[in-house]
Amino acid sequence: MIDLQLVGCVTLLTQSKTYSIDGILYRYLYSNGTIKHTQYMFRPLPKQRKSADLQLNRDKVLRKVYEVPSLYNQHQATQTATAIQQSLF
């Protein structure tokens, strides 16, 4: 079983960590919007059931987003002249 930790503060979101939202693995991209109405963007990792980016507000992030510590900094991307290859493991 994978140990999951609920995200306690939105300021702790980083692009190097892997997050689980509703059983799907995501990577945090960026935040945008105003200070009161900030939106947080997540992109699913390759080979996941979902393929679209996910946009969540602060309350949803604090309720639905879990950090997966065992996959910290595991996803990598290799760029060549013709393609980009991403790897989870």
Secondary structure, DSSP 8 states (H G I E B T S, - for coil): ----EE---GGG--TTSEEEETTEEEEEEEEEE-STTEEEEEEE-TT-S--S-EEEEHHHHHHHEEE-GGGTT--EEEE-SS-EEEE--
